[in-house]
Amino acid sequence: MRLTRREKSLAIASAIFLGVWILFMFLVRPALARIETLTRIVPEKQSELTRLRAKSTEYTCLRKGLQGLRAKAAAQDQTFELLPLLESLMRESGLAKNLVAMNRNILPLDQDYQEAIVEIKLESLTLRQLVDFLAKIEGSSQVFAKTKSLYIRRNPSNTDLLDPVIELHSLKLTQTKVASR
């Protein structure tokens, strides 16, 4: 069976069309789909990378801060107690008469550290007295303590005076860690 010239041309055109179609279906179309996927995913991944870099920077800062806290806790005199220091600062400030209550709790953080928490309830203070007392606490070179919370309400009998509740926290090495140093 011989094919005519027209049939040969049709067979060649059909073979070329079939080859181009196979090439498109198995090479070009998957490549276009992959490009579309990458075009959509790349911005998402870039924003995720930006968030990850920000978290990494935050983690580095927190880690350095934690190392600084540990160094300060280790450098602090191991016989130091927060409660007696606060009592002496109150006497220096003339606030002993305004003291309602002073409570101390020890919170173990892990095997090496514990946190001393002192809550001071005062009454009938002026704003200046309160600010001066807080400045003495924060400025004391003997203490590694921070004011964690401060609750202030007006004195019911004299609205010019304040009744504050101050919560102070101090980090300290445990006795087992001190002995191993």
C-alpha positions as a Markdown table, in Angstrom:
| # | Residue | x | y | z |
|---|---|---|---|---|
| 1 | Met | 0.0 | 0.0 | 0.0 |
| 2 | Arg | 1.4 | 3.3 | -1.2 |
| 3 | Leu | 0.5 | 6.6 | 0.3 |
| 4 | Thr | -0.1 | 9.5 | -1.8 |
| 5 | Arg | 1.7 | 12.8 | -1.3 |
| 6 | Arg | -1.3 | 14.3 | 0.4 |
| 7 | Glu | -1.6 | 11.3 | 2.8 |
| 8 | Lys | 2.2 | 11.5 | 3.5 |
| 9 | Ser | 1.8 | 15.2 | 4.4 |
| 10 | Leu | -1.2 | 14.5 | 6.6 |
| 11 | Ala | 0.7 | 11.7 | 8.4 |
| 12 | Ile | 3.8 | 14.0 | 8.9 |
| 13 | Ala | 1.6 | 16.9 | 10.1 |
| 14 | Ser | -0.3 | 14.5 | 12.5 |
| 15 | Ala | 3.0 | 13.1 | 13.8 |
| 16 | Ile | 4.4 | 16.7 | 14.3 |
| 17 | Phe | 1.2 | 17.7 | 16.0 |
| 18 | Leu | 1.2 | 14.6 | 18.3 |
| 19 | Gly | 4.9 | 15.3 | 19.1 |
| 20 | Val | 4.2 | 18.9 | 20.0 |
| 21 | Trp | 1.2 | 17.9 | 22.0 |
| 22 | Ile | 3.2 | 15.3 | 24.0 |
| 23 | Leu | 6.0 | 17.8 | 24.5 |
| 24 | Phe | 3.5 | 20.4 | 25.8 |
| 25 | Met | 1.7 | 17.9 | 28.1 |
| 26 | Phe | 4.7 | 16.3 | 29.6 |
| 27 | Leu | 7.3 | 19.2 | 29.7 |
| 28 | Val | 5.8 | 22.6 | 29.2 |
| 29 | Arg | 2.5 | 22.2 | 31.1 |
| 30 | Pro | 4.2 | 20.8 | 34.3 |
| 31 | Ala | 6.9 | 23.5 | 34.1 |
| 32 | Leu | 4.2 | 26.2 | 33.8 |
| 33 | Ala | 2.4 | 24.8 | 36.8 |
| 34 | Arg | 5.6 | 24.7 | 38.8 |
| 35 | Ile | 6.4 | 28.3 | 37.9 |
| 36 | Glu | 2.9 | 29.3 | 39.0 |
| 37 | Thr | 3.3 | 27.4 | 42.3 |
| 38 | Leu | 6.7 | 29.0 | 42.9 |
| 39 | Thr | 5.4 | 32.5 | 42.1 |
| 40 | Arg | 2.7 | 32.0 | 44.7 |
| 41 | Ile | 5.0 | 30.3 | 47.4 |
| 42 | Val | 8.0 | 32.6 | 47.1 |
| 43 | Pro | 6.4 | 35.7 | 48.7 |
| 44 | Glu | 4.9 | 33.5 | 51.4 |
| 45 | Lys | 8.3 | 32.0 | 52.2 |
| 46 | Gln | 9.9 | 35.5 | 52.1 |
| 47 | Ser | 7.5 | 36.8 | 54.6 |
| 48 | Glu | 8.0 | 33.7 | 56.7 |
| 49 | Leu | 11.8 | 34.2 | 56.5 |
| 50 | Thr | 11.3 | 37.9 | 57.6 |
| 51 | Arg | 9.3 | 36.7 | 60.6 |
| 52 | Leu | 11.9 | 34.0 | 61.4 |
| 53 | Arg | 14.7 | 36.6 | 61.3 |
| 54 | Ala | 12.7 | 38.8 | 63.7 |
| 55 | Lys | 12.1 | 35.9 | 66.0 |
| 56 | Ser | 15.8 | 35.0 | 65.8 |
| 57 | Thr | 16.8 | 38.5 | 66.8 |
| 58 | Glu | 14.3 | 38.5 | 69.6 |
| 59 | Tyr | 15.6 | 35.1 | 70.8 |
| 60 | Thr | 19.2 | 36.4 | 70.7 |
| 61 | Cys | 18.2 | 39.5 | 72.8 |
| 62 | Leu | 16.3 | 37.4 | 75.3 |
| 63 | Arg | 19.2 | 34.9 | 75.6 |
| 64 | Lys | 21.7 | 37.8 | 76.2 |
| 65 | Gly | 19.3 | 39.2 | 78.7 |
| 66 | Leu | 19.0 | 35.9 | 80.5 |
| 67 | Gln | 22.8 | 35.6 | 80.6 |
| 68 | Gly | 23.0 | 39.0 | 82.1 |
| 69 | Leu | 20.4 | 38.1 | 84.7 |
| 70 | Arg | 22.3 | 35.0 | 85.6 |
| 71 | Ala | 25.5 | 36.9 | 85.8 |
| 72 | Lys | 23.9 | 39.5 | 88.1 |
| 73 | Ala | 22.4 | 36.8 | 90.3 |
| 74 | Ala | 25.7 | 35.0 | 90.5 |
| 75 | Ala | 27.5 | 38.3 | 91.4 |
| 76 | Gln | 25.0 | 39.2 | 94.1 |
| 77 | Asp | 26.1 | 38.6 | 97.7 |
| 78 | Gln | 24.7 | 35.2 | 98.7 |
| 79 | Thr | 23.8 | 36.4 | 102.2 |
| 80 | Phe | 21.6 | 39.1 | 100.7 |
| 81 | Glu | 18.0 | 39.0 | 101.7 |
| 82 | Leu | 15.4 | 41.4 | 100.0 |
| 83 | Leu | 13.1 | 41.8 | 103.0 |
| 84 | Pro | 15.7 | 43.3 | 105.4 |
| 85 | Leu | 16.9 | 45.7 | 102.7 |
| 86 | Leu | 13.4 | 46.9 | 102.0 |
| 87 | Glu | 12.8 | 47.4 | 105.7 |
| 88 | Ser | 15.9 | 49.5 | 106.0 |
| 89 | Leu | 14.9 | 51.5 | 102.9 |
| 90 | Met | 11.5 | 52.2 | 104.4 |
| 91 | Arg | 13.1 | 53.4 | 107.7 |
| 92 | Glu | 15.4 | 55.7 | 105.6 |
| 93 | Ser | 12.5 | 57.0 | 103.7 |
| 94 | Gly | 10.4 | 57.5 | 106.9 |
| 95 | Leu | 7.7 | 55.1 | 105.7 |
| 96 | Ala | 7.8 | 52.6 | 108.5 |
| 97 | Lys | 4.7 | 54.2 | 110.1 |
| 98 | Asn | 2.8 | 53.8 | 106.8 |
| 99 | Leu | 3.5 | 50.1 | 106.5 |
| 100 | Val | 0.3 | 47.9 | 106.7 |
| 101 | Ala | 1.8 | 44.6 | 105.7 |
| 102 | Met | 4.9 | 43.1 | 104.2 |
| 103 | Asn | 4.8 | 39.5 | 102.9 |
| 104 | Arg | 7.7 | 37.4 | 101.5 |
| 105 | Asn | 7.4 | 34.3 | 99.3 |
| 106 | Ile | 10.1 | 32.2 | 97.8 |
| 107 | Leu | 9.4 | 30.7 | 94.4 |
| 108 | Pro | 11.8 | 28.0 | 93.1 |
| 109 | Leu | 12.3 | 28.6 | 89.4 |
| 110 | Asp | 14.5 | 25.6 | 88.6 |
| 111 | Gln | 17.3 | 23.6 | 90.4 |
| 112 | Asp | 19.7 | 26.6 | 90.3 |
| 113 | Tyr | 17.6 | 29.6 | 90.9 |
| 114 | Gln | 14.8 | 30.9 | 93.1 |
| 115 | Glu | 12.8 | 34.1 | 93.1 |
| 116 | Ala | 12.1 | 36.0 | 96.2 |
| 117 | Ile | 8.8 | 37.9 | 96.0 |
| 118 | Val | 8.0 | 40.7 | 98.5 |
| 119 | Glu | 4.6 | 42.4 | 98.6 |
| 120 | Ile | 4.5 | 45.7 | 100.5 |
| 121 | Lys | 1.1 | 47.3 | 101.4 |
| 122 | Leu | 1.4 | 50.9 | 102.4 |
| 123 | Glu | -1.2 | 53.5 | 103.2 |
| 124 | Ser | -1.4 | 57.3 | 103.4 |
| 125 | Leu | 1.5 | 58.2 | 101.2 |
| 126 | Thr | 2.0 | 61.2 | 99.0 |
| 127 | Leu | 2.9 | 60.6 | 95.4 |
| 128 | Arg | 6.4 | 62.1 | 96.0 |
| 129 | Gln | 7.0 | 59.7 | 98.9 |
| 130 | Leu | 6.0 | 56.7 | 96.7 |
| 131 | Val | 8.2 | 57.8 | 93.8 |
| 132 | Asp | 11.2 | 58.4 | 96.1 |
| 133 | Phe | 10.8 | 55.0 | 97.7 |
| 134 | Leu | 10.6 | 53.3 | 94.3 |
| 135 | Ala | 13.6 | 55.2 | 93.1 |
| 136 | Lys | 15.6 | 54.1 | 96.2 |
| 137 | Ile | 14.7 | 50.5 | 95.5 |
| 138 | Glu | 15.5 | 50.6 | 91.8 |
| 139 | Gly | 18.7 | 52.6 | 92.4 |
| 140 | Ser | 20.1 | 50.5 | 95.2 |
| 141 | Ser | 23.4 | 48.9 | 94.3 |
| 142 | Gln | 22.9 | 46.2 | 96.9 |
| 143 | Val | 19.8 | 44.7 | 95.3 |
| 144 | Phe | 19.0 | 42.9 | 92.2 |
| 145 | Ala | 15.3 | 43.5 | 92.4 |
| 146 | Lys | 12.7 | 44.9 | 90.1 |
| 147 | Thr | 9.2 | 46.2 | 90.7 |
| 148 | Lys | 6.9 | 43.7 | 89.2 |
| 149 | Ser | 3.6 | 45.3 | 89.9 |
| 150 | Leu | 2.3 | 48.5 | 91.5 |
| 151 | Tyr | -1.3 | 48.9 | 92.4 |
| 152 | Ile | -2.3 | 52.4 | 93.6 |
| 153 | Arg | -5.6 | 53.5 | 95.0 |
| 154 | Arg | -6.7 | 56.7 | 96.7 |
| 155 | Asn | -6.9 | 56.7 | 100.4 |
| 156 | Pro | -10.6 | 56.7 | 101.4 |
| 157 | Ser | -10.2 | 59.1 | 104.3 |
| 158 | Asn | -7.9 | 61.6 | 102.4 |
| 159 | Thr | -8.1 | 61.7 | 98.6 |
| 160 | Asp | -4.7 | 63.5 | 98.4 |
| 161 | Leu | -3.0 | 60.4 | 99.8 |
| 162 | Leu | -2.4 | 57.0 | 98.2 |
| 163 | Asp | -2.6 | 53.4 | 99.4 |
| 164 | Pro | -0.1 | 51.5 | 97.2 |
| 165 | Val | 0.6 | 47.8 | 97.0 |
| 166 | Ile | 4.1 | 47.1 | 95.6 |
| 167 | Glu | 5.3 | 43.7 | 94.5 |
| 168 | Leu | 9.1 | 43.3 | 94.1 |
| 169 | His | 10.9 | 40.3 | 92.6 |
| 170 | Ser | 14.5 | 39.3 | 93.2 |
| 171 | Leu | 16.4 | 36.4 | 91.5 |
| 172 | Lys | 18.8 | 34.4 | 93.6 |
| 173 | Leu | 21.0 | 31.4 | 93.3 |
| 174 | Thr | 19.9 | 28.4 | 95.4 |
| 175 | Gln | 22.1 | 27.1 | 98.1 |
| 176 | Thr | 23.2 | 24.0 | 96.2 |
| 177 | Lys | 24.4 | 26.1 | 93.3 |
| 178 | Val | 26.2 | 28.5 | 95.7 |
| 179 | Ala | 28.1 | 25.6 | 97.3 |
| 180 | Ser | 29.2 | 24.3 | 93.9 |
| 181 | Arg | 30.6 | 27.7 | 92.8 |
